[in-house]
Amino acid sequence: MSHVNMQAEGAILRVSLDTLVAEHGKWRVVTAAVKAMVRGSNRVQTVHPQDLSNVIRADIGLPLIVDPPSMPTVMMVYARP
């Protein structure tokens, strides 16, 4: 990352932080930042196996999810030759 990009990001961060402090006050911003740091270190995301794609399921050895066969409709039964 170039020095110019870092300066631009730093300027954007300063403006954003100044805006937050102006709207909410410095103690509320500091308190929210500390809470976010504490909360972020303890948070664990739970992933359920049914939420995984078949590609990932195959990679980790889980059985693939297949769509159940469709039930014939009344129209399909009467339309048979």
ABEGO torsion letter per residue (X at the ends): XBAAAAAAAAAAAAAAAAAAAAAAEAAAAAAAAAAAAAAAAABBBBBBAAABBAAAAAAAGBBBBBBBBBBBBAAAAAABX
